[in-house]
Structures are given as C-alpha cells and as structure tokens.
Amino acid sequence: YQYPLVFGVILAFCWCSLVCCSRIYMGMHSILDVIAGFLYAILILAVFHPLVDLIDNFNLTYKYAPLIIISLHLALGIFSFTLDTWSTSRGDTAQILGCGAGVACGSHLNYLLGLQLDPAPHTLPLALSSLSVAVFGKAILRLLIGVIVLLLTRVAMKRATIPLACKMFRVPAEDVRRARQRMEVELPYRYITYGMVGFSLMFIVPCLFQFIGLS
C-alpha cells in the first residue's frame, strides 16, 4: 500500500524499540545482547535483501522447493538443539523454523494451484481505501476467524505431536513439562505444530476467506 514514508519509519522505530526494551525489562537479555542482536539484524538485512526476489522465485517455482525447505529448516533445528543444554531459546528456534517452513510450503502450494491471493505486480502500490463501517467490520471478522483457525490448528497439533513423540522415542509422558525438555519430543512438537500453523496461515485461512467471500 502507498502511505507516507514517515509513518512507516515511526512504526518501525516504535516496534523495534518495544521489542528491544521488552527483552531487557523481562530480564531475558542484557543491553549488550540487544545491541548485538540489532547489529546482527542489520547485517542479515544487508546480505539477504538483494536476494529476496531470487529466493521467493525459487520457493514458488522450483519443483522440489518444499522438500529442500523442510529439510533445511529441520537440519537447522537439530543443529540448534545440539549446542547446549535445554533452554527456552531452543524451543523458540524450532518454533520459528517450523513456522517459516510452513509459510514457504503454503506459498508454494498457492502458486502450484494457481491461487493468486496477492495482487498482480502491475497494480502495486495499492492506494489505501477509505475506512468505513463495512471495511472495518470485514477486517475484524477476518481477524477473528483467522485467529480461531490458527488456535485450533495449534491445539490439535500439540495434542497429537507430544504423545506421539513420547511414544515413538519411549519418553515418559506423565510429566509433559519434563518430557518437552527432551530434544526428541520438543523438536518434533515445535516444528510440526508451528509448521502447520504457518501452512494454515498461508494456504488454509486465505482459501477459507475466498470460500466465504471475505477476500
């Protein structure tokens, strides 16, 4: 959408400041950790921003892209789980990787089935439409339906993956909290559960919106 640059800069600054300050406030990171993470983020953007279109085209058009993406994200998750003892950051890493893999696979399936959920490139940038009661109500309805579908997906996959992983790897399932501290349980749980959440976000929910006329 076409909007004033100053609004985007202010929003990005406020969001970045909120995230950085919240990490310090919660005691999860020091100021030096936040500064290092901020600098790493700038470095990552500088390296990968020129490659975004190339990566996106590969993800959408290459036949075996989903297999490569799933394997790569899973390998990165396994590597992160072997670095040290259990910590919440390991689960967060697997969660992010799983969600990213699900989003990528959902995008690939949209392209494969010819579901043009995004506007054509020649129509960009879009102009912001005037806010009316109908537009606002439609946006709220989309938000509520989308959140409900994603929450149901998360609950269903969580209830299925944890007992299944415990059974497959013979981990006692009586204490779920302790069982989830095992790599054999937490990695499949986080990866599969949030992979399905990401897939639902990119494929199932938009298709549902098209079906009920909320696109």
C-alpha positions as CSV (number, residue, x, y, z in Angstrom):
1,Y,0.0,0.0,0.0
2,Q,1.1,3.6,-0.7
3,Y,1.4,5.5,2.5
4,P,3.7,8.4,3.8
5,L,7.3,7.3,4.4
6,V,7.4,9.0,7.8
7,F,4.5,6.8,9.1
8,G,6.4,3.6,8.2
9,V,9.6,4.9,9.8
10,I,7.8,5.8,13.0
11,L,6.0,2.5,13.2
12,A,9.3,0.5,12.5
13,F,11.1,2.6,15.2
14,C,8.4,2.1,17.8
15,W,8.1,-1.6,17.2
16,C,11.8,-2.1,17.3
17,S,12.1,-0.1,20.5
18,L,9.2,-2.0,22.1
19,V,10.8,-5.4,21.3
20,C,14.3,-4.4,22.5
21,C,13.1,-2.8,25.7
22,S,10.8,-5.7,26.5
23,R,13.7,-8.2,26.3
24,I,15.6,-6.1,28.8
25,Y,12.6,-5.5,31.0
26,M,11.8,-9.2,31.2
27,G,15.4,-9.9,32.2
28,M,15.9,-12.2,29.2
29,H,18.8,-10.2,27.7
30,S,21.3,-7.6,28.7
31,I,21.8,-4.3,26.9
32,L,24.8,-5.7,25.1
33,D,22.8,-8.7,23.9
34,V,20.1,-6.3,22.5
35,I,22.7,-4.1,20.8
36,A,24.5,-7.2,19.3
37,G,21.1,-8.6,18.1
38,F,20.2,-5.2,16.5
39,L,23.5,-5.1,14.6
40,Y,23.1,-8.7,13.5
41,A,19.6,-7.9,12.2
42,I,21.1,-5.0,10.1
43,L,23.8,-7.3,8.8
44,I,21.3,-10.0,7.8
45,L,19.1,-7.5,6.1
46,A,22.1,-6.1,4.1
47,V,23.1,-9.6,3.0
48,F,19.7,-11.1,2.2
49,H,17.6,-8.1,1.0
50,P,19.1,-8.2,-2.6
51,L,18.4,-11.9,-2.7
52,V,14.7,-11.8,-1.6
53,D,13.2,-11.9,-5.1
54,L,15.6,-14.7,-6.1
55,I,14.7,-16.8,-3.0
56,D,11.0,-16.1,-3.5
57,N,11.1,-17.2,-7.1
58,F,12.9,-20.4,-6.2
59,N,10.4,-21.1,-3.4
60,L,7.4,-20.6,-5.7
61,T,8.6,-22.2,-9.0
62,Y,11.1,-24.9,-8.2
63,K,9.5,-28.4,-8.2
64,Y,11.4,-29.7,-5.1
65,A,11.5,-26.5,-3.2
66,P,9.2,-27.7,-0.3
67,L,11.4,-30.8,0.2
68,I,14.6,-28.6,0.3
69,I,13.0,-26.0,2.6
70,I,11.6,-28.6,5.1
71,S,14.9,-30.5,5.2
72,L,17.0,-27.3,5.6
73,H,14.8,-25.9,8.4
74,L,14.8,-29.3,10.1
75,A,18.6,-29.6,9.9
76,L,19.0,-26.1,11.4
77,G,16.6,-27.1,14.2
78,I,18.5,-30.3,15.0
79,F,21.8,-28.3,15.0
80,S,20.4,-25.7,17.4
81,F,19.3,-28.4,19.8
82,T,22.8,-29.9,20.0
83,L,24.5,-26.7,21.0
84,D,23.9,-26.8,24.8
85,T,21.5,-28.0,27.5
86,W,17.8,-27.3,27.4
87,S,16.6,-23.7,27.3
88,T,13.6,-21.8,26.1
89,S,15.5,-20.3,23.2
90,R,15.9,-23.8,21.7
91,G,12.2,-24.2,21.6
92,D,11.7,-20.7,20.2
93,T,14.3,-21.5,17.4
94,A,12.5,-24.7,16.4
95,Q,9.2,-22.8,16.5
96,I,10.4,-20.1,14.2
97,L,12.0,-22.6,11.8
98,G,8.8,-24.7,11.7
99,C,6.6,-21.6,11.1
100,G,8.9,-20.5,8.3
101,A,8.8,-23.9,6.6
102,G,5.1,-24.0,6.8
103,V,4.7,-20.5,5.3
104,A,7.1,-21.4,2.5
105,C,5.2,-24.6,1.7
106,G,1.9,-22.8,1.8
107,S,3.1,-20.2,-0.6
108,H,4.5,-22.9,-3.0
109,L,1.1,-24.7,-2.9
110,N,-0.7,-21.5,-3.7
111,Y,1.5,-20.9,-6.7
112,L,1.2,-24.6,-7.8
113,L,-2.6,-24.5,-7.7
114,G,-2.8,-21.1,-9.4
115,L,-4.3,-19.4,-6.4
116,Q,-3.4,-15.7,-7.0
117,L,-4.0,-14.5,-3.4
118,D,-1.8,-11.5,-3.9
119,P,-2.5,-8.6,-6.2
120,A,-0.7,-8.5,-9.6
121,P,2.6,-6.7,-9.6
122,H,1.5,-4.1,-12.1
123,T,-1.3,-3.0,-9.7
124,L,1.2,-2.1,-6.9
125,P,1.4,0.0,-4.9
126,L,-2.2,-0.1,-3.8
127,A,-3.9,3.1,-2.5
128,L,-5.4,3.0,0.9
129,S,-9.2,2.8,0.8
130,S,-11.3,5.0,3.0
131,L,-12.2,3.4,6.3
132,S,-15.9,2.6,6.5
133,V,-18.0,0.6,8.9
134,A,-18.2,-2.2,6.3
135,V,-14.5,-2.3,5.7
136,F,-13.7,-2.2,9.5
137,G,-16.3,-4.9,10.2
138,K,-14.8,-7.1,7.5
139,A,-11.3,-6.7,8.8
140,I,-12.4,-7.6,12.3
141,L,-14.3,-10.6,11.1
142,R,-11.2,-11.8,9.1
143,L,-9.0,-11.3,12.1
144,L,-11.3,-13.3,14.4
145,I,-11.8,-16.2,12.0
146,G,-8.1,-16.3,11.2
147,V,-7.1,-16.4,14.8
148,I,-9.6,-19.0,15.7
149,V,-8.5,-21.3,12.9
150,L,-4.8,-20.9,13.8
151,L,-5.5,-21.5,17.5
152,L,-7.5,-24.6,16.7
153,T,-4.7,-25.8,14.5
154,R,-2.1,-25.2,17.2
155,V,-4.2,-27.0,19.9
156,A,-4.9,-30.0,17.7
157,M,-1.3,-30.5,16.6
158,K,0.0,-30.0,20.1
159,R,-2.2,-32.7,21.5
160,A,-1.2,-35.0,18.6
161,T,2.5,-34.5,18.4
162,I,3.6,-34.6,22.1
163,P,2.1,-38.0,22.9
164,L,3.2,-39.4,19.6
165,A,6.8,-38.2,20.0
166,C,6.8,-39.6,23.6
167,K,5.6,-42.9,22.3
168,M,8.0,-43.1,19.4
169,F,11.1,-42.3,21.4
170,R,9.9,-44.0,24.6
171,V,9.9,-40.9,26.7
172,P,7.6,-41.0,29.8
173,A,4.6,-38.8,29.1
174,E,3.3,-38.4,32.6
175,D,5.2,-35.2,33.2
176,V,4.7,-33.2,29.9
177,R,6.8,-30.3,31.1
178,R,9.8,-32.6,31.7
179,A,9.2,-34.6,28.5
180,R,9.3,-31.4,26.5
181,Q,12.8,-30.7,27.7
182,R,14.0,-33.7,25.7
183,M,15.1,-32.9,22.1
184,E,13.3,-36.0,20.8
185,V,10.0,-34.5,22.0
186,E,10.3,-30.7,21.8
187,L,11.8,-30.6,18.3
188,P,9.0,-32.6,16.6
189,Y,6.4,-30.8,18.7
190,R,7.5,-27.3,17.9
191,Y,8.5,-28.0,14.3
192,I,5.3,-29.9,13.2
193,T,2.9,-27.8,15.3
194,Y,4.1,-24.4,14.2
195,G,4.8,-25.7,10.7
196,M,1.1,-26.5,10.4
197,V,0.2,-23.1,11.9
198,G,2.4,-21.4,9.2
199,F,0.8,-23.5,6.5
200,S,-2.7,-22.7,7.7
201,L,-1.8,-19.0,7.7
202,M,-0.7,-19.0,4.1
203,F,-3.0,-21.6,2.5
204,I,-5.9,-22.8,4.5
205,V,-7.1,-19.5,6.0
206,P,-6.9,-17.5,2.7
207,C,-8.8,-20.3,1.0
208,L,-11.4,-20.2,3.7
209,F,-11.7,-16.4,3.2
210,Q,-12.2,-16.9,-0.5
211,F,-14.8,-19.6,0.1
212,I,-16.9,-17.4,2.4
213,G,-16.5,-14.2,0.5
214,L,-14.1,-12.3,2.8
215,S,-11.2,-12.0,0.4
